Amino acid sequence: MVDETIASTATLIAGGEVIKLTLLEKVSPANKLVFKLKVLYEDEYLAAIHKPAGILVSGNRFKTIANALSQNIKASNLSNTTIPQPVHRLDYATTGVLLVGKTSSGIRVLNKMFEDKAIAKTYYAVTIGKMHDNGKITSEIDGKQALSNYRLLDSVPSQRFGKLNLVQLKPQTGRRHQLRQHLSSIGNPILGDKTYGIEGLILKGKGLYLHAHSLEFEHPLSKEKMCFSDGFPMRFKKIFPESAFE
């Protein structure tokens, strides 16, 4: 409340107002999201979790990763501890490593590291159609510069799709749906992509074959080199031989 009026993020403060914050002492179990997450790593400053498909990272819905973090991540013992928050996003249908900040300073620093491209991201996808062994995709997204590097790891014939490819992806920018749009732009959409796929070649009911495999960066506090990885989904392994993932 600001001067006894309910405030919002659009409320402007000029100075001299009376601001009152009311917190619930206890959340009703009926209104508490119960959602188990796999924690890949955790310290007092940050955590890394596995994000499953079919759930938003954050937003105005009840079922989000952000709302489930408090029950899965331990509270930090540092002085500026806060509610754990994701510091980047993965699409609703994408699986893989998601980085979480556990302190107010940690959240700010990790956000800035993503903005400054100080965190290296590696994805894997299953794509449709014949591809070059490697390449660089530079087409703009929403009028903004975007860059994605890809490397073809393996290909198998497919009666329906002609050819399916296991591709390693290293985005150098972070535009919305960047990898999905970039691969579609070169005629090799991701298997299961209903938005950017080719009509008649859209796999339904199996999800999107895009996986955020790893994050590499220097820990903001310890300066230790960190590398968090999340193993390949079983549905990827059902398409390609084991040797493709070595």
PyMOL commands that set and color helices and strands:
alter all, ss='L'
color gray80, all
select helices_A, chain A and resi 29-31+65-72+104-115+178-185+234-237+242-245
alter helices_A, ss='H'
color red, helices_A
select strands_A, chain A and resi 38-42+46-51+81-86+95-103+120-128+134-137+148-158+162-171+210-218+225-229
alter strands_A, ss='S'
color yellow, strands_A
deselect
rebuild
show_as cartoon
